[in-house]
């Protein structure tokens, strides 16, 4: 009888220890996970900013002489990219768990405008935008129409082509192959 | 008599072994060189860098002395370090200028004033050619000049 009672106590202790352990792990995860997510989002936006800079550099290289046609491998693992040919802008929107910059205040990081707007209590939309309005006419597939690119595992094969000057304005065309 | 016969046999065997070893050493030293040379030549051909004369971006303007050359690349996975552009004028003088590298299937139009540095040519531009420069390991290999294209 005493032996059985002892064994029961050992089992109860074991279960209690496991439960306490799980509770501690759960608590830790609750605290740490959002922080990890915020760090991940911050790194993703940093990388996106670098990607936008490289895209801008490729466009600048293309602008140097008519006929130049360069390829840009666009890895879009988070957010959406809008080639806004109507307003000659390229915008990359990313939903983030961190306010990347001062809220509702556009700031310039090189040639890229960064704007953070709240979309819920703990979510923000970060827009990275390059504006070419005063520089050249940006087109998609030869037309002044907008093109939205969504998240994809396989990178987009974005081509940038200098088509020369039309009506006094340089035309830089983009297309996906 | 018997001893002398043995000595001659040993000497012959030794000579044969030394000859085989010598051939082996020469083979081992020379073959990689030949192999590297063949591979590099093959890579130069596989780089598929040339001048496009069809799209109308390769020309010379004698008034402004600007030369426009469209460098095109075919489907290729050979890694380029850079591309050199060679311009020859009507006096036969040639100058080489380095331009940025391009990737597979890309086109790059290069516009240069031949009277200004770094070309500084006195005559009118007559021919253009490209020289692919490959990345081989940690170094570079300058390929031979492509066929010269007349500039009109």
Boltz contact constraints between the chains, C-beta under 6 A:
constraints:
  - contact:
      token1: [A, 65]
      token2: [B, 109]
      max_distance: 6.0
  - contact:
      token1: [A, 65]
      token2: [B, 111]
      max_distance: 6.0
  - contact:
      token1: [A, 67]
      token2: [B, 57]
      max_distance: 6.0
  - contact:
      token1: [A, 67]
      token2: [B, 70]
      max_distance: 6.0
  - contact:
      token1: [A, 67]
      token2: [B, 109]
      max_distance: 6.0
  - contact:
      token1: [A, 68]
      token2: [B, 108]
      max_distance: 6.0
  - contact:
      token1: [A, 68]
      token2: [B, 109]
      max_distance: 6.0
  - contact:
      token1: [A, 69]
      token2: [B, 107]
      max_distance: 6.0
  - contact:
      token1: [A, 70]
      token2: [B, 106]
      max_distance: 6.0
  - contact:
      token1: [A, 71]
      token2: [B, 103]
      max_distance: 6.0
  - contact:
      token1: [A, 71]
      token2: [B, 106]
      max_distance: 6.0
